[in-house]
C-alpha cells in the first residue's frame, strides 16, 4: 500500500474527454495541496502535480471508504476537468464520531 498522505485536498480529475458513446472516467486524487484553488493554479500553470489515486468503496449515499492509494504524478495540461467531490472519505475502520 502507498504511504499515507496526511492532509490535503481531494479532487475529482478527468484526464480524457467524453464521447458520444460513453461518459469519461474520472480519478479521485488525494493531493498534498491545501485547497482546490491551489490545485487549479497548478493546473493552469502546467506544473507537475503529485498525489495518490484513491481506490474506494461506496458505503452510503455520500460516503466512501478508502481501500488503497496508488501514487501518481501528472502535468496540469493533462487535466481536462476537475471538481471537488461531493462524497465524504473515511479510512478503513474509521467512523464518524
Buried (B, 14 or more C-beta within 10 A) or exposed (E): EBEEBEEBBBBBBBBEEEEEEEEEEBBBBBBBBEEBEBBBEBBEEEEEBEBBBBBBEEEEEEBBBBEEBEEBEBEBEEBBBBEEBEBEBBEEEEEEE
